Amino acid sequence: MSVYTVVEENQLVAFLEDYDVGTLDSFEGISAGIENTNYFVNTIKHGHLEQFVLTIFEHHTFEELPYFLNIMAFMAEHNIPTAHPIPTHSNGYLKELCGKPAALVERLTGSTVDNPSVTQCGVMGGQLARFHIAGQHYEGVRANDRDIDWMQNTFADIQSYLEEDERQMIESELAFQAQTDWSALPKSVIHADLFCDNAMFNGDALTGIIDLYYACNAPMLYDLAVMVNDWCRVHADNPAEIEFDQQRLDEMLSAYQTQRSLTEAEQAAWPAALRLAALRFFLSRLKDKHIPREGEITQIKDPNVFKRVLQLHQ
């Protein structure tokens, strides 16, 4: 959600002509996040202010993107709170802007949370289970492009930049993960990146799950572990002080299992799932730190957060 692609007003006006959203009122870049370019876009239609988010995709192709956008529409239509994409006059969700794929989606109310409450963790546990149950009926299929193979390749790309303790930690973890048969665990559509900054709340009411552009068909347990690793840890300024809040963790897992019980195989694999989820974000943050991409507004997140999370799970 950094700004890598700068959009001029005349370009945006022309882009919006293919949508039934009125006329452009204002727009501004969004600096949070690190993967795509995002803008808040406001329009006036029949005298009323309409609010949207414009996403310009920096890595995905036109062929890949219908999977994600159709999931967003599918989930919204199955009462999972997500931002529904806005169709063009030809009823597609994708257009080209600045030579790249782009989509306009509804802007949700509410805001993200920095320090979630026990109640909010319970809400997210229940909603993720509902997301997974609904996702089992979604017909599109996409492999996880941040799987163990990606982790091994990313480690190979960055290991010359790393401290010795980091190299040893990652080598040890990759060896450990090779012992788990992830293919044997139940799968569905998963979000794969459901951090606190990818959910919107009004108080304790979830108004939307956002940024589904890592979504894929993969073990549901991994998705739950990704969420636990962010929502249930104490967000300390010093990564060395990070701990897990057992009350939040218990509430999230309990709420999830009121909707979908974990199988015996999932329960056995839970410690490995927590470690795999930590490793994935440790590696991606290390790569962004050592091999950064250029952008007008960029945000590099601290890899030491997930170094600490991985240490706690190990």
N, C-alpha and C positions, 0 to 999 in steps of 0.2 A: 504494500500500500504506500510505498514511497512514490515520489514523482520522478520518473525516469523520462517520460515523454511529455513535453510541454505542448499544450493545446492552445491555439489562438482562438479568440472569440468568433471570428468569421468561420473557422473550421467547425466549431461546435454548433453554430447556428445552422450551417448546412447539414451537419450530421442529424440534428434534431428534426429536420424537415420530414424524415421518414418515420416519425413517431407521432402519435396522437396525444401530444403532451403540452400543447400550447407553444408560447414563445419564450425564449431565453430571458431570464431576469438577472441571474448572477451565477457565478461558479468560482470554486476555489480548490486548490490542491489539498490532499489529505496526506500528512506526513507520517502517520502511524503505520507500522507494518513494514515489510521488506520485499514483497514479491512482485506486485503489479503496481501500475500507476492508477490512482484513484482520485476522482474529483467529486465534491458535492456540487450538484447542479440543481438550481431552482428555476422553475418556469411559472408563467402566468397563463392559466387556462380559464376562460369564462370569468375573469376577474378574481380567480382564486389562486393562491400560491400552491404549487405542486413541488414536492421535494424528491430527488432521486440521487443515486450514486452511479457515476460513470466509471467503469473499469476498462482500462486498456491493458491487454494481456501481453506481458513482456516475454513469456517463455512458451506459452501454449500456442498450438496451431489452430487454424479454422476447423480442421478435421477433429481435433481432440475436444474442443469446447462444448459442442452440443451435449455431451455426457453430463458435464457439470451444471449447465444452465437448465437442462431438462430435469435434473435431480432437484434443483431449487424449486422449480415449478411443481414437480411431483410432490415434494414434501409439503409445500404450502397448501396444495390441494388436498392433502391427507391430514390437515390440521396439525402439522408440525410447524412451529413458527419459524419461517424462513422468508427472506426477501424474494418476492416473485419477480422474475425478469419481465421487462416490458417488451411486448411484441412490436415489431416493425409493421408497416402497412402490408408487407408481404407475409406477415405472421411468423417470421423467423425471430430469433433472439439475438443474432449476431450481425454486426456491420463492420466495415473497415473504417478506421480513423487513424490518420498519420501513418498509413501503410501497415497498421497492425489490427488484429481482431479487437473489437470493443463491444461492450454490452451496457445497457441502461437497466438498472434495477430499482425497485421501490426503496426509498429510504425509511428505515424503521424508526419508531419512536424509542425513547429510553436511551440508556448509555451503558457502556461496559463497566465492569467492576474491577477495582484494583485489589481489594481485600475481601473476597466473598464471605458471606455469612454461612453458618451451618445450614440455615434454611435454603439459601441459594444453591448450596452444594447438593442438597436433597432434590431441589427442583431440576437441576442439571442431570442428576443421576436418572431420574424418572424419564426425562425428555430424551436422553440419549438412548435408553432402552426402546422407547417408542420409535425413535428415528431408525434404530436397527431393525425392529419388527416390520416397519413399513418398507424399509429398504430391501427386504427379502423378496418383495414383489415388484421391484424396479427391474425393468428388462435390460437396461444397458449394462455393459460389463467393461471394466477397466482395471488393469493390474496396478498394484501399488508401485509407483515409481520412486518411492523412498524405502524400498525393502532392504533385506540384508545384502543383496548384491550391490545396491547403490551405496550402502554403508561401507562395504569393502573397497569399492572403487573410489569413494570420496576420501577414505583414509589413505589410499595409495597416492592420491593427488596432493594431500596436504601434509603428509607425515614429515617431510623435510623441514617444515616450519615449526614443528611441535617441540615442546619440552620433553625430556626423556620420560618423566612420570606420566605425561599425557599419552605418549606412544605406548608405554607398557600397559596402561589402563585399558586403552582401546584394543590393543592386540589380545589381551586377556579376555575382554568382553566378547569380541568377535568369536574367539575360540569357544567360549561358553555358549553363545547363542547358536552355534552350529550343532549343538547337541539337542535342540528342541525341534520337534516336528510340527512346525506351524501349519502345515497343510491339513493336519488332522483336526483342527479346531473349527467350530462353526463360523460361517462367514455371512456377510451381508454387505450392503453399501455402508462404508464408514466415512466419517468426516475427516479423520486423520490429523486434525490440527485444531481441536476444540479447546483452545486456551481461553483464559478469562477475557481477552480482547476480541474474541470471536463470538461473544454472546451479549445481547442487549437486554437490560432489565429496566423496568419501572418499579422501584421498590423491590419486593420479592417476586414480582411477576415477570416471567421471561417473555420478552416481546419479539425476540428473533435470534436465530443462529445464523451467522454470517460467514463469508469467506470459505466457500466449499470447494475451492480450486485444488485441493489435495485429495478430494473424495475419490474413493476407489472401492473395489470389491476385495475384502481382506478380512482376517479374523476380527470379530467384534471385540474380543478381549483386549487386543492391542489398542483399539480406539478408547476403551474405558481406561486403560493404563495411561494413555496420552493425557486424558482429561484429569485423572487423579493427580498426575505429576505436577500439574499447574494449579488446579483449583484447591488442592488439599495441603499444599505446602505453605509455610509461613513466608511471606514475601519480605525478606530482610534486605536492607541496603547492602550489607556485607554477605556475599554468598556463603562464607564460612559459617554463618549463623543460621542458615536455612535448616528448618526442621519440618516434620509433617505434623499436622494437627489431627490427632486421632479422632476427635469428635466429627470433624468435617468428613474425614475418610469413611468412618462408619456410616454416616448419614448418606453419603453419596452411593456407597455400595448397597446399602439396605434399600434405598429408593430405586436403584437400578433393578434389583432382584424382585421388587414387588411387581415389576412389569415383565421381566425375563430372568428366570433362574439360570445361574451359571452351571454348566455341566461339570461332571467330575474331572474331565480332562482340562477344562478351563481353570478350575480351582487349583489343580496341580501345576498348571503353567503360569499362574498369576505372578509369582516372584520373577520369573523370566520375562514376562510381559512388561512389568514395571521397569526392568533393566533395559529391555530393548527400546522402549519408548524414550527413556532418558538418553540412551546412546544415540538415537536418531537425531535428537535436537542438539546434543553436544557436538556432533559432527557437523551439522548444518551451520551452527553458529561459529564453529572454528573455521569452516570454509569461508563464510561471509567476512570473518575478521582478517584472514590471511590472503584471501583472493577476492577482494571486494569488487562489486559491480558499481559502475558510475551512475549517479543520479543527481538531479537538481536538489532534491530533499531526500536524504537517506537516513536510515536508522539501523545501526548495527547493534544487535543484542548480545549481552555478555555470555560467552560460553561457559564461564565459571559457575553460573547458576546450575547448568545441567551436569557439569563435572561433579558438583556437590551432590546433586540428586542421585547420580549414578553411584557415587561413593556410599551414600546412605543405603541404597538398595543392595549393593554388594556386601 
